[in-house]
Amino acid sequence: MGEAPSTALFEQLRRDAREASEQRIAAARAEALRLSNASDERLAQQRTAQLAARERAHSAALDRAQSDARTRTAREWLAARAEALDQVFVAAHETLAARSADPRFIAAVAAIARDALSYLPPGDASARCATSLAPAVRTVLESQAPGRPGLRVIEDDAVATGVVLETADGLLAIDATFARHLARERPRLAIEVAHRLEPPVL
């Protein structure tokens, strides 16, 4: 006895429904897998971007640290050079002060006073120097400028390393001191000190 038409139709519909359901489930699984892969890819991209951003930030921080270190090293080196040069001048002035009574030092001061006189214009003027140097300076003035009674010696212990000649009107002052000679040597000595010191590695 054959199967009733309604039963056969029902079975066909059920098979069709099952196949459609399986297809939808398969499609849903495929879409879920695609979304999961896409999500993983986005996460990977975000992670890569974050790592790159961190690397850039770290690199920038490192560059700033290196730049700061170079600047600090250069500043410290310049400070050390200036301090060394100052020490050279302090030692030089101390040496001059210690020899202020030495006959050779007095003779040297007399010589530079004699040279400075040639730059002094006619008229009243003064020569300031330390008390210990005054006799030698007076001797120079008496021998080199006998016709200038208005040229007088002023004892000033603040001028310890030579003599300062000055016109009465104050328009011209001639600093004939070893301190002034040392000051003129400072640029050259700065270069020499720089060569002697260890240069910074920048």
Order of alpha helices (4+ residues) and beta strands (2+ residues): alpha-alpha-beta-alpha-beta-beta-beta-alpha
